[in-house]
Amino acid sequence: MEVDPTGAGDIFTTAFLIRLEETGDPIMAARFGNVAASMSVEHVGTTGIPTRQAILAYMEAHPFEPTFVEQTKF
């Protein structure tokens, strides 16, 4: 449940860039950023910034397999 969306974009960007540097995988980095940002809006202010362990635990508990849609040339 959203409590305070302030800073969610900053949290996404920071988490995304850190994970992208660590893994080189933009899809998984985007997921990491999304999870971080979604967790952050559930609390007020900086108390909502999740730990790396909390983000990774969520990702492990909710596996994700990216699906790719082939682009059609027009």
C-alpha positions as CSV (number, residue, x, y, z in Angstrom):
1,M,0.0,0.0,0.0
2,E,1.4,3.4,-1.0
3,V,2.1,5.6,1.9
4,D,4.7,8.1,0.6
5,P,5.9,8.0,-3.1
6,T,8.5,10.8,-2.5
7,G,11.9,9.6,-3.8
8,A,10.7,6.4,-5.5
9,G,12.2,7.5,-8.8
10,D,15.5,8.3,-7.2
11,I,15.6,5.0,-5.4
12,F,14.7,3.1,-8.6
13,T,17.5,4.9,-10.5
14,T,20.1,4.4,-7.9
15,A,19.2,0.7,-7.4
16,F,19.1,0.1,-11.1
17,L,22.5,1.7,-11.8
18,I,24.2,-0.2,-8.9
19,R,22.8,-3.5,-10.0
20,L,23.5,-2.9,-13.7
21,E,27.2,-2.2,-12.7
22,E,27.3,-5.4,-10.6
23,T,25.6,-7.7,-13.1
24,G,25.7,-6.1,-16.6
25,D,22.1,-7.3,-17.0
26,P,19.7,-4.5,-17.7
27,I,16.6,-6.6,-17.3
28,M,17.5,-7.9,-13.9
29,A,18.8,-4.4,-12.9
30,A,15.4,-3.0,-13.8
31,R,13.7,-5.6,-11.7
32,F,16.0,-4.8,-8.8
33,G,15.2,-1.1,-9.2
34,N,11.5,-1.8,-9.4
35,V,11.4,-3.9,-6.3
36,A,13.4,-1.3,-4.4
37,A,11.2,1.5,-5.5
38,S,8.0,-0.4,-4.8
39,M,9.2,-1.3,-1.3
40,S,10.1,2.3,-0.6
41,V,6.7,3.8,-1.1
42,E,5.2,1.6,1.7
43,H,6.9,3.8,4.4
44,V,7.3,7.5,5.2
45,G,10.5,9.2,4.1
46,T,13.9,7.5,4.2
47,T,12.6,4.7,6.5
48,G,11.3,3.1,3.4
49,I,14.6,2.6,1.7
50,P,15.0,-1.2,1.6
51,T,18.2,-3.1,2.3
52,R,19.9,-5.1,-0.4
53,Q,19.0,-8.2,1.6
54,A,15.3,-7.3,1.6
55,I,15.3,-6.7,-2.1
56,L,17.1,-9.9,-2.9
57,A,14.9,-11.9,-0.5
58,Y,11.8,-10.6,-2.3
59,M,13.2,-11.4,-5.7
60,E,14.1,-14.9,-4.6
61,A,10.6,-15.4,-3.1
62,H,9.0,-14.1,-6.3
63,P,11.0,-15.6,-9.2
64,F,10.9,-13.8,-12.6
65,E,11.5,-15.2,-16.0
66,P,11.7,-12.4,-18.6
67,T,9.8,-13.0,-21.8
68,F,10.8,-11.3,-24.9
69,V,8.4,-10.4,-27.7
70,E,10.1,-10.5,-31.1
71,Q,9.8,-7.1,-32.8
72,T,8.2,-7.2,-36.2
73,K,9.8,-5.2,-38.9
74,F,7.4,-2.9,-40.7
